[in-house]
Amino acid sequence: MAIIRLDHTTAAVEDLDAAIGFFAALGMSLEGRAEIHGAWVDRVTGLDGTRTEIAMMVTPDGHGRLELTRWDSPAPPARDPAAVNALGWGNIMLTVDDIDAAVAAAEAHGATLVRDVVRYEDAYRLCYLRGPEGLVVALAEPLGPE
C-alpha cells in the first residue's frame, strides 16, 4: 500500500459563493460545482438525507485542490470560530508570488490579517488571513529561488 497523492482538502462553509470568490481572489480557479445527494453519499458520510453543494477549486499549477462544501441537509452543527492554534486541521498554506497583492485581493473579499505580514529568515514572507466564515489561510511568498 502506498499513497499516490493528496487529492484535496475540504472546507465546510455556509456561503459557497463568498468562499469561491475569496479563493478565486487568491488565484485559485473554479474547476467545477455540483449538487451531491443520494443513497451513496448517505452511506459514505454516515448521515441520512444528505444534500450538499460542492465547488472544487484548483491551484494554477493544477496540483492542489480545495473542495468547498455547503451542507443543506442535515444542517451542520454549531461551531466556534477556530483559533490559529486550534487542535485539528487548522489552515491551508498557499505559496504566492506577491503576498502584498494577495492580501489586498483577499481583503477586497472581506478577509482580515490575523496580525502582520512577517519575514521568516531569508526564506519567506508569511501571514495568516481569516477569510469567509473564519477559514484560516496562510500565505507564503518565497524570497529566493524555490
C-alpha positions as CSV (number, residue, x, y, z in Angstrom):
1,M,0.0,0.0,0.0
2,A,1.3,3.4,-0.9
3,I,-0.3,6.9,-1.0
4,I,-0.5,8.1,-4.6
5,R,-1.1,11.8,-3.9
6,L,-3.0,14.1,-1.7
7,D,-6.2,14.6,-3.7
8,H,-7.8,17.6,-2.0
9,T,-8.7,19.1,1.3
10,T,-12.3,20.2,2.3
11,A,-13.7,23.2,4.0
12,A,-17.4,23.3,5.0
13,V,-19.0,26.7,4.5
14,E,-22.4,28.3,4.7
15,D,-21.9,30.9,1.9
16,L,-20.4,28.9,-1.0
17,D,-20.3,31.9,-3.4
18,A,-18.4,34.0,-0.9
19,A,-15.8,31.2,-0.4
20,I,-15.4,30.7,-4.1
21,G,-14.8,34.5,-4.6
22,F,-12.3,34.5,-1.7
23,F,-10.2,31.7,-3.1
24,A,-10.5,33.0,-6.7
25,A,-9.1,36.3,-5.5
26,L,-6.1,34.4,-4.1
27,G,-5.5,32.9,-7.6
28,M,-7.4,29.6,-7.5
29,S,-9.9,28.8,-10.2
30,L,-13.2,27.0,-10.1
31,E,-12.8,23.6,-11.6
32,G,-16.4,22.5,-11.1
33,R,-19.5,22.8,-9.0
34,A,-22.1,20.1,-8.3
35,E,-25.0,19.1,-6.1
36,I,-24.4,15.9,-4.2
37,H,-27.2,13.7,-2.8
38,G,-28.4,10.1,-2.8
39,A,-28.0,6.8,-1.0
40,W,-24.3,6.5,-1.9
41,V,-23.4,9.8,-0.1
42,D,-25.6,8.9,2.9
43,R,-23.6,5.6,3.1
44,V,-20.2,7.2,2.8
45,T,-20.9,10.1,5.2
46,G,-23.0,8.1,7.7
47,L,-25.6,10.8,7.5
48,D,-29.2,10.2,6.3
49,G,-30.8,12.6,3.8
50,T,-27.5,14.2,2.8
51,R,-27.8,17.2,0.4
52,T,-24.8,19.3,-0.3
53,E,-23.4,21.5,-3.0
54,I,-19.7,21.4,-3.6
55,A,-17.2,23.6,-5.5
56,M,-13.8,22.3,-6.4
57,M,-11.1,25.0,-6.6
58,V,-7.7,24.3,-8.2
59,T,-4.3,26.0,-7.9
60,P,-2.8,27.5,-11.0
61,D,-0.3,24.6,-11.3
62,G,-3.2,22.1,-11.3
63,H,-1.8,20.1,-8.4
64,G,-3.6,21.5,-5.4
65,R,-7.4,21.2,-4.9
66,L,-9.7,22.6,-2.3
67,E,-13.3,21.3,-2.0
68,L,-15.7,23.8,-0.6
69,T,-18.8,22.2,0.7
70,R,-22.1,23.7,1.7
71,W,-24.3,21.3,3.7
72,D,-28.0,21.8,3.1
73,S,-29.1,18.7,4.9
74,P,-28.5,17.6,7.6
75,A,-27.8,21.1,9.0
76,P,-24.2,21.4,10.2
77,P,-23.7,21.6,14.0
78,A,-22.9,25.0,15.5
79,R,-19.2,25.7,15.5
80,D,-16.9,28.1,17.3
81,P,-14.5,30.3,15.3
82,A,-11.2,28.4,15.1
83,A,-8.1,30.0,16.6
84,V,-4.9,29.8,14.6
85,N,-3.6,27.4,17.2
86,A,-6.7,25.2,17.5
87,L,-6.2,21.4,17.6
88,G,-7.2,19.6,14.4
89,W,-6.9,20.8,10.8
90,G,-6.1,24.4,11.2
91,N,-5.4,26.1,7.9
92,I,-4.1,25.6,4.4
93,M,-0.9,27.4,3.2
94,L,-0.7,28.8,-0.3
95,T,2.5,29.9,-1.9
96,V,2.1,33.2,-3.7
97,D,4.4,35.3,-5.8
98,D,3.3,38.7,-4.3
99,I,2.0,38.5,-0.7
100,D,1.0,42.2,-0.6
101,A,-1.1,41.8,-3.7
102,A,-2.6,38.6,-2.4
103,V,-3.5,40.2,0.9
104,A,-5.1,43.2,-0.9
105,A,-7.2,40.9,-3.1
106,A,-8.3,38.8,-0.2
107,E,-9.2,41.9,1.9
108,A,-11.4,43.0,-1.0
109,H,-13.4,39.9,-0.4
110,G,-13.7,40.5,3.3
111,A,-10.6,38.8,4.6
112,T,-8.6,40.2,7.5
113,L,-5.0,39.7,8.5
114,V,-4.7,37.7,11.8
115,R,-1.9,40.2,12.7
116,D,1.0,41.0,10.4
117,V,3.0,40.0,7.4
118,V,6.4,38.9,8.7
119,R,9.7,37.8,7.4
120,Y,11.0,34.3,8.2
121,E,14.8,34.4,7.9
122,D,15.8,34.8,4.2
123,A,13.2,32.2,3.1
124,Y,9.7,33.7,3.2
125,R,7.3,36.5,3.9
126,L,4.4,34.9,5.8
127,C,1.0,35.8,7.1
128,Y,-2.3,34.3,8.2
129,L,-5.6,35.6,6.9
130,R,-9.1,35.0,8.3
131,G,-11.4,34.5,5.3
132,P,-15.1,33.9,5.0
133,E,-16.7,32.1,8.0
134,G,-13.4,32.2,9.9
135,L,-11.4,30.0,7.4
136,V,-7.7,30.5,8.2
137,V,-5.4,30.6,5.2
138,A,-1.6,31.0,5.5
139,L,0.3,32.8,2.7
140,A,4.0,32.3,1.9
141,E,6.0,34.4,-0.5
142,P,9.4,32.8,-1.2
143,L,12.2,35.3,-1.0
144,G,14.7,33.3,-3.0
145,P,14.7,30.6,-5.7
146,E,12.3,27.8,-4.9
